[in-house]
Amino acid sequence: MPGQPLLVLPPLHPRTSSRYLPVPVPTAGT
């Protein structure tokens, strides 16, 4: 599933994830 990798990237790089998905960003901040 290509959607899985995207969710895994945000926690690793919150700054980069904000460009792809702004939703996972707040989750990583917590």
C-alpha positions as CSV (number, residue, x, y, z in Angstrom):
1,M,0.0,0.0,0.0
2,P,1.6,3.3,-1.2
3,G,-0.5,5.1,1.4
4,Q,1.3,3.5,4.3
5,P,4.8,4.9,3.6
6,L,3.3,8.4,3.5
7,L,2.0,8.0,7.1
8,V,5.3,6.6,8.2
9,L,7.3,9.6,6.8
10,P,5.4,12.3,8.8
11,P,6.6,11.2,12.2
12,L,10.2,11.0,11.0
13,H,10.1,14.4,9.2
14,P,7.2,16.5,10.4
15,R,8.4,19.4,8.3
16,T,8.3,17.4,5.1
17,S,5.1,15.7,6.0
18,S,3.4,19.2,6.3
19,R,3.9,19.5,2.6
20,Y,2.3,16.2,1.8
21,L,-0.3,15.9,4.6
22,P,-0.8,18.7,7.1
23,V,-3.0,16.4,9.2
24,P,-0.2,14.1,10.5
25,V,1.9,17.1,11.6
26,P,-0.2,17.9,14.7
27,T,-0.1,14.2,15.7
28,A,3.7,14.2,15.5
29,G,3.8,17.4,17.7
30,T,2.1,15.4,20.4
